[in-house]
Amino acid sequence: MAHPNYVYRILHRPGSRARALLNGIPLYDRVVTQNVAPSQPVTHWLVNGENTITVELSPAPRSPNTPSMGAHFALLILNAEDLEKKVENPVFTWEYPTSLQGLGLPLELPLVGGGVLHIPHDVPEPAYRRALPEAFPEEGTPEQRATVLELYDAFASRDAARFESAMQLKVSEFERFYGPQPLSRVQALQRLNSPWVMEPFDAHDLRFDRYADGRVAYARRASGKPAVRAVNRDEPYLGWGSNFFMTRLDGRWRIFW
């Protein structure tokens, strides 16, 4: 990989519901009951030049353990290489309430904030940017629902070939940005062969959120459950569930993240 990689880090304290978007794609959307600090790779959403970062905050209950502490939210973008060296040098920072106080802006929630991150070098073009803008209903199209069903059936039938086909674009995208992941492929196939009991597929519960002018669909369920979910037959306390991003390439909707 000739390009640098980037990671986002979020610091979120009870007192607000926070939603963060990068170039119109949601990275984070949560109400928290305790302090959280998730961190994830983010290079696959970036483009060379200007990248728009949006943060939406709305009121939420404070923690009963610290009722005097108000809302706090911070979004940082960091170079992954700096993190490996334990160097804290963000290339982008937006923080509530500090960023607003510094500009003399009102602090009342709800509010929308953010800024622009400039990436001065080439990064691979995300797959979804090759797709055409498209309109589709929140309930999705038959083709979108069939894409979710394909992944569901691959797990339910332990069909490794079908599973790899359903996930091919996602795997190739990850490797294009972050390098080969042979161990991850082995682990995924091992996971496929575990004794999963699939939660029943319910096409009527599926929802497809539209982003990037319809180049991206985010598959989830109206009930709040993951789009595809299973529990382990022998160890019911073990389970997994996934929502995912889809885009239309080569004439069909495909999972890409």
Phi and psi in degrees as a GROMACS rama.xvg file:
@    title "Ramachandran Plot"
@    xaxis  label "Phi"
@    yaxis  label "Psi"
@TYPE xy
-87.2584  -16.2121  ALA-2
-94.1716  149.456  HIS-3
-67.5772  156.16  PRO-4
-114.058  153.688  ASN-5
-127.429  155.001  TYR-6
-131.891  140.765  VAL-7
-98.3762  148.255  TYR-8
-130.269  134.223  ARG-9
-119.241  138.352  ILE-10
-119.996  114.988  LEU-11
-132.646  123.548  HIS-12
-110.6  149.037  ARG-13
-53.566  149.274  PRO-14
126.705  -9.37152  GLY-15
-151.884  150.22  SER-16
-90.7065  130.015  ARG-17
-120.752  137.208  ALA-18
-131.778  127.207  ARG-19
-123.063  134.818  ALA-20
-128.175  144.228  LEU-21
-121.72  118.487  LEU-22
52.3429  37.8854  ASN-23
81.4046  3.7499  GLY-24
-106.969  129.017  ILE-25
-71.9637  130.609  PRO-26
-98.4301  -29.6128  LEU-27
-157.819  138.672  TYR-28
-157.606  100.558  ASP-29
-150.314  152.054  ARG-30
-109.552  132.574  VAL-31
-116.82  151.963  VAL-32
-106.978  -4.29892  THR-33
-151.373  167.704  GLN-34
-63.4855  134.161  ASN-35
-129.804  156.227  VAL-36
-145.898  65.484  ALA-37
-70.5404  153.034  PRO-38
-142.486  132.324  SER-39
-145.87  153.474  GLN-40
-62.327  147.897  PRO-41
-137.656  0.583684  VAL-42
-56.8625  -34.9503  THR-43
-68.8593  -7.18193  HIS-44
-105.164  -2.31965  TRP-45
-93.0849  156.749  LEU-46
-131.05  158.641  VAL-47
-64.3185  132.836  ASN-48
100.273  -140.027  GLY-49
-84.4841  133.439  GLU-50
-123.759  125.174  ASN-51
-89.6022  126.609  THR-52
-113.779  126.604  ILE-53
-122.556  134.329  THR-54
-123.198  126.046  VAL-55
-114.555  123.49  GLU-56
-120.22  137.223  LEU-57
-136.36  159.013  SER-58
-63.1627  146.863  PRO-59
-152.322  160.255  ALA-60
-60.9296  143.627  PRO-61
-75.894  164.418  ARG-62
-71.1859  132.242  SER-63
-64.7595  -18.9559  PRO-64
-77.0909  -26.1273  ASN-65
-136.996  64.2031  THR-66
-65.4712  -18.6656  PRO-67
-84.6536  -8.92477  SER-68
-94.9069  120.036  MET-69
-80.7928  -172.619  GLY-70
-64.9658  144.518  ALA-71
-148.823  134.097  HIS-72
-148.226  134.396  PHE-73
-136.574  139.541  ALA-74
-123.169  123.117  LEU-75
-122.335  141.619  LEU-76
-112.321  127.861  ILE-77
-128.952  150.74  LEU-78
-73.0627  127.207  ASN-79
-60.7682  -31.829  ALA-80
-66.6304  -37.8323  GLU-81
-63.0227  -40.8646  ASP-82
-61.7675  -40.7932  LEU-83
-61.2935  -31.4149  GLU-84
-89.2542  3.90679  LYS-85
60.7878  36.4658  LYS-86
-104.107  121.973  VAL-87
-96.105  92.7855  GLU-88
-138.395  75.8108  ASN-89
-60.9914  143.353  PRO-90
-89.3423  -11.2916  VAL-91
-153.296  138.654  PHE-92
-142.377  131.036  THR-93
-133.422  130.342  TRP-94
-137.722  136.738  GLU-95
-108.075  129.387  TYR-96
-95.7664  -1.50944  PRO-97
-57.1429  -46.1671  THR-98
-62.9174  -35.1846  SER-99
-75.8493  -39.217  LEU-100
-60.6326  -39.46  GLN-101
-63.6645  -26.1433  GLY-102
-99.0694  -0.979287  LEU-103
70.7306  29.0457  GLY-104
-95.3499  156.121  LEU-105
-61.245  149.339  PRO-106
-104.864  -3.66212  LEU-107
-64.2734  140.743  GLU-108
-96.0665  147.12  LEU-109
-79.7017  160.767  PRO-110
-155.715  163.647  LEU-111
-125.44  127.498  VAL-112
-134.353  -165.435  GLY-113
134.629  -155.475  GLY-114
178.338  -162.458  GLY-115
-123.206  131.932  VAL-116
-106.521  123.983  LEU-117
-98.6167  122.627  HIS-118
-103.134  112.348  ILE-119
-86.5503  6.96492  PRO-120
-135.713  167.695  HIS-121
-72.5554  139.243  ASP-122
-128.223  155.348  VAL-123
-57.0635  145.365  PRO-124
-76.4087  125.986  GLU-125
-58.3228  143.397  PRO-126
-57.6854  -37.5174  ALA-127
-64.9742  -22.1585  TYR-128
-72.8353  -11.9968  ARG-129
-87.0991  -10.5048  ARG-130
-79.9941  160.038  ALA-131
-90.6822  146.247  LEU-132
-55.6365  143.753  PRO-133
-149.866  141.962  GLU-134
-98.8371  138.024  ALA-135
-154.946  151.559  PHE-136
-74.9387  161.64  PRO-137
-60.4708  -31.2975  GLU-138
-73.2622  -9.09564  GLU-139
83.6616  174.456  GLY-140
-104.897  163.522  THR-141
-54.3719  -36.7278  PRO-142
-68.1071  -41.008  GLU-143
-64.288  -44.1064  GLN-144
-64.3955  -34.3916  ARG-145
-66.3663  -32.1667  ALA-146
-65.4195  -41.6249  THR-147
-65.5049  -42.2186  VAL-148
-63.3689  -34.5802  LEU-149
-59.9883  -45.7529  GLU-150
-66.2265  -43.1362  LEU-151
-56.8505  -49.9827  TYR-152
-65.0243  -35.2513  ASP-153
-61.2103  -42.4919  ALA-154
-70.2075  -44.3374  PHE-155
-62.9476  -33.9276  ALA-156
-98.3169  -0.346844  SER-157
56.6659  39.0671  ARG-158
-93.4047  97.9791  ASP-159
-63.6605  -40.9223  ALA-160
-63.9979  -42.3216  ALA-161
-69.3127  -36.6541  ARG-162
-62.8149  -45.8898  PHE-163
-64.4016  -35.4108  GLU-164
-64.8177  -44.3266  SER-165
-64.8318  -31.6443  ALA-166
-102.954  5.13775  MET-167
-57.9863  -45.4391  GLN-168
-66.992  -40.6947  LEU-169
-61.8351  -43.459  LYS-170
-64.8374  -45.2471  VAL-171
-66.7848  -35.9814  SER-172
-64.3711  -46.1309  GLU-173
-59.6801  -44.3167  PHE-174
-70.9697  -29.8406  GLU-175
-65.6551  -34.9709  ARG-176
-90.182  -37.5982  PHE-177
-121.085  4.7013  TYR-178
92.3112  168.559  GLY-179
-58.588  144.11  PRO-180
-131.35  61.4243  GLN-181
-60.9861  -36.9224  PRO-182
-65.3406  -37.7213  LEU-183
-62.6644  -37.7445  SER-184
-65.0986  -43.4439  ARG-185
-62.546  -44.8993  VAL-186
-63.4842  -37.9409  GLN-187
-64.1476  -41.2905  ALA-188
-71.0652  -35.494  LEU-189
-63.0485  -41.8523  GLN-190
-63.2965  -38.5976  ARG-191
-58.6996  -35.0492  LEU-192
-86.9885  1.63636  ASN-193
-68.9578  158.756  SER-194
-77.993  72.3493  PRO-195
-79.4908  142.461  TRP-196
-110.57  113.567  VAL-197
-77.9065  136.168  MET-198
-67.1749  138.778  GLU-199
-52.9458  138.751  PRO-200
-73.2281  129.688  PHE-201
-131.816  94.1314  ASP-202
-61.7979  -29.8044  ALA-203
-71.4242  -20.0112  HIS-204
-88.3997  -12.4794  ASP-205
-72.1681  143.463  LEU-206
-133.391  148.402  ARG-207
-129.273  102.766  PHE-208
-77.7911  138.604  ASP-209
-98.99  126.008  ARG-210
-134.737  164.739  TYR-211
51.7188  48.2141  ALA-212
59.5213  28.2379  ASP-213
88.594  6.45536  GLY-214
-76.1793  -20.3452  ARG-215
-126.918  136.047  VAL-216
-120.643  132.831  ALA-217
-104.498  114.751  TYR-218
-87.0579  126.053  ALA-219
-149.164  -172.811  ARG-220
-123.772  141.362  ARG-221
-60.923  -30.6419  ALA-222
-72.3125  -9.77535  SER-223
94.0508  -9.32626  GLY-224
-76.8777  157.606  LYS-225
-61.5583  154.336  PRO-226
-58.5515  -40.315  ALA-227
-129.806  129.674  VAL-228
-145.092  145.79  ARG-229
-148.821  157.656  ALA-230
-125.255  156.079  VAL-231
-78.5535  127.141  ASN-232
-60.9524  -38.8104  ARG-233
-88.1382  -24.9423  ASP-234
-132.82  81.279  GLU-235
-59.8552  -18.2806  PRO-236
-76.4001  -9.24603  TYR-237
-97.8345  135.415  LEU-238
-163.207  175.009  GLY-239
-150.275  156.327  TRP-240
-154.914  152.323  GLY-241
-148.268  133.778  SER-242
-100.486  162.682  ASN-243
-157.714  160.925  PHE-244
-93.8539  141.516  PHE-245
-128.799  152.923  MET-246
-145.386  157.591  THR-247
-96.5832  112.396  ARG-248
-130.818  148.304  LEU-249
54.1305  33.9514  ASP-250
81.5736  8.4932  GLY-251
-148.739  154.417  ARG-252
-74.8518  134.117  TRP-253
-139.416  147.77  ARG-254
-73.7589  127.375  ILE-255
-125.823  -8.69326  PHE-256
